[in-house]
Amino acid sequence: MSRRDVALALLVVTIWGANFTVIKLGLNGVPPMLLVALRYLLAALPAVFFVRPPVVRVRYWVLYGFTVGIGQFGCLFYAMHIGMPAGLASVVLQSQAFFTLIFAAIILRESVSGAQITGLGVAALGLFLIGHHAGGAGVVELPVAALLLTLAGAASWGISNIVVRKASEEAIAKGEHLDMFSLIIWSSLVPPVPLLLFGLALNPQEDITGVLTSLDGMSLFAIVYLAFGATLFGFGAWSSLLSRYPTNSVAPLSLLVPVTGLLTAGVVLNEQLSLIQWLACLLILCGLTLSTFGFLRLHRLLGGEIRTR
């Protein structure tokens, strides 16, 4: 990758990492389901009038809209609304890699390597430590319901990855390639209405009109950042990089998202983690890294290939 494109990739992962802090700030003035709905409404309109639909059947981008917009972010926003810390959310959500691994093995009959199983075990230990550490004086609290909802969001993300895999196979069968930016735009039409209905079901007294007419500067910033920064620019730039470079050169950089997420939450929100919480985060990231690279490639990245020569 050129230096310019490396810088672009780092900018994207920084935006995605800070995304969790911005969500937390946005939730101070906007109910969770409404905040997600506004994110996707602005991402879809007016872009759908200028971007052609994905070259796959409608059911794929509808399913993607449900699994990502409603399943992943609906669960994540509500989890953060009821107490999930932004920094920990950025780490726990990465467990989607392991849900994807499990779903791919069950649905797509893909084989699972020893490194992936080991990585899954290491990350599971990290999640166990996070789930059994309630926090204390000077550190962030973690409600169990918020953790479970974040894991549900990660599982939904994992399902969406399977949807993308099947959609990509259909596009290739047609002699085309799946345009992820187009998929993001058109699938953004799906979440707003169901999310608004969920929001009203959770809080029947919610005054949507009142909230919209009393948005403050921070709320407006959060909505614009989530829609245009994290969604349109982030996925657009990432899709562009994936189209020009091998996946194994670009995808590993996404491992920096929880790092920037933790740093941003610490600086902006003053979230302080306990030693056990830091250890748990480290275990999750190590498990994710091992599962992504495998034993041999990780050994080479650490210089083993050079030392053996």
N, C-alpha and C positions, 0 to 999 in steps of 0.2 A: 504493500500500500504506500502511496505517496505521502509525504509529510502533511500535505493539505487534507487528504482524506483521513489520515490518522487523527488530525485535529478535529475534523468533522465528527468522527466516531466518538471521540472523547467528549465533544460538546453534547452529542445526543445522550450518552450515558449519564452525563452530569444533569441534563434536563430531566431525564427519567428518574434519576436518584432524588433530585430536589422535588420531584412530583409529589412525593409522599408528604413532605413538609407543607407544600402548597395546599394539598388536600386538607390537612389538619387546620390550616389557617382559613380555608374556605368554609369549612364546617362550622366555624364560629358564627357565621351569619346566614348560612343556607342549609336547610335540612338535607340529609345525605342522598335520598333518592332524587330530589329535585336537582341537586348539584350534579349528579351523574347524568341526568336527563338533559340538562343544559349543556354539559360537555359534548354530548353526542349530537344534540340538535345543531349546535354551532359548527361541529365538524362536518355534518352532512349538508347543511344549507349555507350558502348556495352552491357548494362544490358539486353536488350531484348533477347540476345543469351543465357542467363543463367537463366532467370526467365520465367516460363511457363505462357501462357496467362490466364486471368481470366476465371473462369468457367461459363461464361455467353455469350450471343450472342455478336458478334462483335459490333453491333450498340450501345451497352451500353458504351463500352470504347471509341468508336469514339465520341459519344455525350458528354461524360465526357471531352474528350480532347478539344472539341470545346467550351464547356461552361466554363471550368476552364482556359485552356491555352490561348484561343483567347478572350473569353468574359470577364473573371475576370481579368487576368493579362495583356491582351492586353490593356484593358481600364485603368487599374491601372497605368501601366508603362507610357502610353501616358499622363494620367492626371498629373503624377508627372513630366513628361517632360515639360508640359506647366504651371507648377507652383504649383501643389498640394504639400503642405509641408509634409514631411515624418511622423512627429508625428501625425498630424491630419488625414493623410491617414490611419494610423494604427487603429484609433478610428472609423472613418466613415465607413471603410470597414466592421466593425463588424455588421453593419446594415443588413448584410446577414442573421442574425438570424431571423429578422423580415420579410424579403422577403421569407425566407424558410417557415415561419409560414403562410404567405399569400398564397403562392403557394401550400402548403400542404392542406390548407383548400379548395382551388379551385379545385385542380387536384385530390388529394387523399381523399377529403371529410372528412378531420380530423376536429374534433371540436376544438374550440379556447376557452381557459379559461378566466375568468375575469382578472386574474393576467397577462396573456399574452397581453390582450388588454390594460391594464393599462401600462404595460411595454412599449408597442408599442407607446402609447401616450407620455410617458415621454421622450423616445428616439427621437420621432418626434419633440418635443419641442427643444431638444438639437441640432438636425440637422437644425431646423429653425434658431436658434441663430447663428450657424456657418455660414449658408448661407447668413445671413443678417449682418454679421460683416466683413467688408472688410479689417480690420487691419489698422495700422497706424504706426507712428514712433516707432521703437523699437520692433514691433511685426511682425509675419509672415503675408504676404499677401495671400489672397485666391481667385484666379480667379473663377468666377461662372462656367465656362466651365469645369474647373478641378474638381470642386465639383460634378457636374452632371456626369462626366465620372467615378468618383470614385463610385458614387451611382449605375451607370450602371454595374460596375464591381461587386459590392455587390449583385445586382440582378442576375447577371449571376452565381455567387457563389451559390445563393439560388436555382436556377434551377438545378445546378449540384448536390445539396444535394438531390433533388427529383430523379434525375437519379440514384444516388447511392442507394436510398431507393428501387427503382424498380429493380435494378440489384441484390440487396441483397435478395429481395423476390424471384427472379428467381433462384438464387443460392440455397436458402433454399429448394425450390421446387424440386431441383435436388438432395437433400440430401447433399449438400456441403455448405461451407461458403464462403462469398466474401472476397478474399484476397486483401485488399486495396493497399498494396505495389505493387502487381502485376498490379492492375488497374492503379496506378500512372505510372508505367514503360511503359506499353503498350499504355496508352492514350497519353504519351509524344511524340509518333510518329506523332500525328495528327497536333499540332500547327505550327511546323517550316515553312513548305512551305506556308500555307495561310498567316502567319505573315510576311514572307518576301515579298509576293505579296502586302500585305497591305502597308508595308513600302515603296515599290517602287511607289505605287499609291499616297501615301502621299507626297513623295519626289522623283520624277522621276530622279533627278540629283544625287541621293545618290550613292556613290561609295562604294559598299559593300566590294569589294576586298581591296580597299585602307584602309578602316576602320580596316579590319581584320589584315592587314599587319603592321598596326601602333598602335596596342593595347599597352597601357602602363601597368605598374604594377598594378595600381588601377583597371583598367578595367578587367584585367585577374583575379584579386582577386574577383571582384564582380561576374563575370561569374561562377567561381569555387564555390564560397560561395552559390550562388543562386541554382546551379544545384546539388551540392553534400551535402551542409549543410542544406539549407532550404527545398529542395525537397526530395532527397534520404534519408539522415539521419533523417531529421525531420519527414517525413511521415512514414518512416520505424520504427523508435522508437515509434512514437505515435500509430501506428497500433499494435505493439507488446504489448504496455501497454493495449490497448483496448481489446486485445485477452486474457489477463490474469486477468483483473479486470472489475468489473461492469462499464458500461458507465457512470453512475452518480457519480462515484468516480474519473474518469479521465477527462471527458469533461469539467467540471466547471473550471479546471485549465487553460483552453484556454482563460478565461476572463483576464488573466494576460498579454496576448499578447499586447493589446494596452497600458498597463502600461509600459512594457519594451520598447515598440515602442516610447512612449513619452519621456522616460528617455534617451534612446539612441540618439534620434534626438536632444535633448537638450544639451547633452554632446558633441557629435561628430560634429553636424551641427550648434550648437548654436542657435537653433530655440527657440524663445521666444514667448510664447502665452500671449494674453491679458487676463484680468480677465474674460471677457465675454466668450472667447474661452475656458478657463479652466472650467468655469461653464457649457458650452455646452458639453464638453467632459465628465464631471462628470454626467450630466443628461443622456447622451447616455449609459454610463457604468451602471448607476443605473437602467435604463430601461431594459438593457440587463440582468442584474443580477436578477431583479424581474421576467422577462419573463422566465428565465432559472429555477429558483428555485420555484417560486410561493409564495404566501403569507404565507402559513402554514410552508413550509420547511424553508423559510427565517427566520420566527419567531423562529423556533427551533434552527437554526444555530446561531442566535443572543442571545440564552440563554433563550428564552421564555419557552421552555419545562421544563427547570430546575427550573425556578422561580415559575411555577404553581404547582410544587409538594410540 
